């Protein structure tokens, strides 16, 4: 079976607008988070990952009527398509598969009162309730007319999109897939919702909020962003003379069938997914889901030590850019591609590893060759997905 490789990518994240800026954030361990002011009682500030650019105009075209999560996806997709030279591939042979968790929650929250009156209902209102606006819009902008799918599987959505794209390429349905995720959840609905279930950090000091691998802190930092990558068969990429950035060895996604907002605290389900994904490979490091929520971080600890003891280092990028829900898995992939291309393991910022002293956390940038990376994601109600990425 032909290898599935990555030939391009695009990312829009807090403090990150392209490959070069993301590389600097990763190598230097820069925290790009900021402060969001609450508009509802008790009017407390919250640390969050905010993108300054509105992306109302992209490449001279007006996108002001598109939901923010769609605009982020379009901007990232244009970069990914350019890097991969997708104009070489027939439009009907290009698929678009995007994941999202919150969809157009910002616009739904903002315009909800106007929908009570036909006169004030925005003309683009229907698209706010249709998350598939993201994949359809990306396909239209890059000129693709092959299959288009939108997945709403929460925090695993990016890796789920990769899994689906890989299958389409392996069975010959398409010649290229733009896959990944996008989310813009920084509204009161989402912020208050996660405060209510007590997993969002309520710290008002940036360096104390969303601290991975730390028993002294609790809660994650919510972020917005989009990460998109281009997949194609290795043989096709070589025929086109296209640079290959990495190979998707395996990606596995499962759901453990938990009740709403619950997950298996033992980590046994995630362990099965992780071990099946890495197989006989000992990755250079693990690019983890760890984000400052004790249950999640303890599961990361469990699966690592159970599989590799303390022999494989582990990192998290959440202390730098926060957690962007459905976009996060693709961002972790892109971060791993950069570490393979430029030879380094990035640090896990903010944390000192309190309560995780037995875990081989990378605290400082470590220059070294990177041959393979295991990427983990998981969400509420028991969604788990892992991906093994290798350097070709």
Secondary structure, 3 states (H helix, E strand, C coil): CCCEEEEEEEEEECCECCHHHHHHHHHHCCCCCEEECCCCCCCCCEEEECCCCCCCEECCEECCCCCHHHHHHHHHHHHHHHHHCHHHCCHHHEEEEEECCCCCHHHHHHHHHHHHCCCCCCCCHHHHCCCCHHHHHHHHHHCCCCCEEEECCHHHHHHHHHHHHHHHHHCCCCCEEEEEEEEECCCHHHHHHHHHCCCECCCCCHHHCCCCCCCCCCCECEEEEEEEEEEEEHHHHHHHCCCCCEEEEEEEEEECCCCCCCCCCCCHHHHHHHHHHHCCCCCCEEECCCCCCHHHHHHHHHHHHHHHCCCCEEECCHHHHCECHHHHHHHHHHHHHHHHHHCEECCCCCCCCCCCCCCCECCCCEECCCCEEEEEEEEHHHEEEEEEEECC
